[in-house]
Amino acid sequence: MGNYEGNGIPPIGSVNKKGQVYTDPNELFFLSPRTQAFLTGSEVIKEAVKRASVDFSVAYPITPQSEASSLVGELYADGYVGDYMRGESEFAVMGQCAGGAFGGARVFTTTAGPGTLRAFENFPMWAGSRLPIQVVFTVRGVNSPLSIQPDTLEIAFMLETGMLLWHAETAQDLYDYILKGYIVAEKPEVHLPIGVICDGFFVTHTKDMVMLTPENKVLPHYNPYASPVTCMDMESPPVRLMRDPFVMKSNYISYMTHASWQLEIRAAIERSRKHTIQLLDGLIEVENPDADILIVGSGTAVSQGREAIRLFRDQGMKVGLVKIKTIRPFPYEEIKQATKNAQHIFVPEFNIAGWLAREIKATIERNERVIAGPHVAGGMTMPPEVIVEEIEKSLALRGKKEVIHG
């Protein structure tokens, strides 16, 4: 085995077949020099996977993630990804990803919109099987009539799957979340699948400046034998969770088995919290926390909120911002603290359902302060003026501007 440890995992400091050095995550994320690049979000996905020591990736094209899955295929051709294949459908892709993860591989895939819904049954199966698969959701419209444009409705469907869910605002977030996501998801006390979410087209197809870690440094190799559930090998047969007959029977023991396991999955999400806080510098980011009016959002709605704040600032008005980085774990206490002084809380969203506003209303005291909106859906843009108009209309600011002077 040469440089490999007794479990066959190459140690930190050793070199892979492409000459990349397995590097301590903290060194890679916080100490290594970064180089600026002007990339689309899809190209950012490629650059992150290139440094992620991915063993196995399965692809099935669906707009707007098709380019990203193709670029990962190029990485495979160049020797940066262990194995790569195309699935028969999105449902098949997620089952094949599960097979790779059951066998101890670090797995990566992407999907979007209708692909997410077609694959959906697999996601709670991943969580229940404690498979730390990473999937990038490049979210888009899912409802009829057909739309391929940006829409975050599918996130609402993902909330109770048992997955970790991180929502990137920018291409930089997307790059960092992909790499850091593996480190959190693979912690033995966590060991859950993770969905890294970006808003389709707004992030995937626009170019932005991104600071990249060195190309010759990669994440440590995944160690499947640190899993809380036995890795599938010659001694541990497939479908290991279902091999005990009582689980298949409709009786009290079966009910308790399933109930306790679902509770354990949610406890694992909570155990991810401390690791996520350390790697992402907190679960939220706050600007002007003492303002009477706050804009609270996730994803690219945050960027539009920043611009709305700038427009208010030009008028001599003070408005605050809360950026939510992770949806699961949800930053309950952080949001309570950040919003405690606010009189009015606006939640702009790129979906019609208002799932984030509902989460916030369920979290804070005096939730009548939460105004769910503005909403745009089906791929419509949300110019910052729309947020400004919503705030002015809701609060009749033309007559009450004293509320937000500061």
Protein Blocks (a to p, Z undefined) as FASTA:
>chain_A
ZZacfkopacehiacfkopacddfklmmmmpccddddddfklmmmmmmmmnopabdcddd
ddfklmmmmmmmmmmmnopafbdcddfbfklmmmmmmmmmmnopacddddehjlmmmmmm
mmmmmmmnopabdcddddddfbdcddfbdcfklmmmmmmnopacdddfblmlmmmmmmmm
mmmmmpmklopaddddddehjlmmpccddddddfkbccddddfklpfbdcddfklcghkl
lmpmklmpccfklmmmmmmmmmmmmmmmmmmmmmmmmmnnpabdcehklbmbdcddehjl
lmmmmmmmmmmmmnopacdddddfbfbdcffklmmmmmmmpcbdcdddfbfkommmmmmm
mmmghkllpccddddehhiacdfklmmmmmmmmnommlmmmmmgZZ
